[in-house]
Amino acid sequence: MNRQPQLMDVTRMRDILTPHLSQMREHIFMNSELAMVRGDRTVFSLLMRQKPPFTINDHRFGIVISGEADINFNLQDRHLTSGTLVYIGPGTIIHPQRLSSDLRIFGMGLFSNFPMPFAQGQMPSAFNGQVRDFQLLVSEENFATARHILDTIWQMVHATDDYHRSTVTVLVAALMHHYDQLFHRQTDQLASSRSREQTIFDRFLQLVTQHCAEHHQIGYYADRMCLTERYLSTIIRQTSSVTAKDWIDRALITRIKIELRHTDKPAAQIADEMHFANPSFFSKYFRRLTGMTPGEYKSIRQK
């Protein structure tokens, strides 16, 4: 990815969509707690104009009603088609690459202040932070169930001024349980058929996405996976044609760019939070991989 991700949170989405709400009112709902888009492609056209990639800090669910899309989620290319359920969670990096003209998605975003329907520690495991995103091509029956729940939520949010918050919360719980069940069913099926090498690569990439800010060396990931560094490095290179260190560097540089772009933190603070030995080493590392210092990058992005 040549551009660093922009944070696409509720404030940014509202800024983009508000001038166009009169044309999309029948297909979009948004308040401070949640947003829904029902089949209107205009939303995605507007987002594409913002020059992806994007990153989010909330939970989003969707179903692909028609059409297809090629989207990179967390460094992985995915092809979405009609009948697919999609989940993207906090910290996900999204880079839409191609959207067909007939693409229609029914989606919902739960912003950070949405009253989540689960007590602490009771969140369905697919959404507890261990998985950043997943896509499920499901049966017609399971797809219809997801759509029925979303349709009911859509009706509830338009029913009264307070959008039936308690009812919506229960329906969101039902949707999350439905996604969670289907996710684990697919995971179990894939685990039985996927090669050991692909399983190792997928687990490695998941760990890198979660821990690259704190752990920059292959040894940490090899230890977590109970493998030797040499074996892990060989498997990653054979599976992806990219070295394990390159995957770590890609993820870490992306995190650093987000901090430089979206916060006022000085480079020294970012270096400390990203567990670099000192600001000088941090600056040399960033320059080696991007061709500019952190200060130069921040100045360019602010113009």
Secondary structure, DSSP 8 states (H G I E B T S, - for coil): --S--EE--HHHHHHHHGGGHHHHTTTEEE-SSEEEEES-THHHHHHHTT-S-EE-SSEEEEEEEESEEEEEETTEEEEEETTEEEEE-TT-EEEEEEE-TT-EEEEEEE-TTS--SS-TT-S-GGGSSS-SEEEEE--HHHHHHHHHHHHHHHHHHTTSTTTTHHHHHHHHHHHHHHHHHHHHHHHHHHHHHS-HHHHHHHHHHHHHHHHTTT--SHHHHHHHTT--HHHHHHHHHHHHSS-HHHHHHHHHHHHHHHHHHH----HHHHHHHTT-S-HHHHHHHHHHHHSS-HHHHHHHHH-
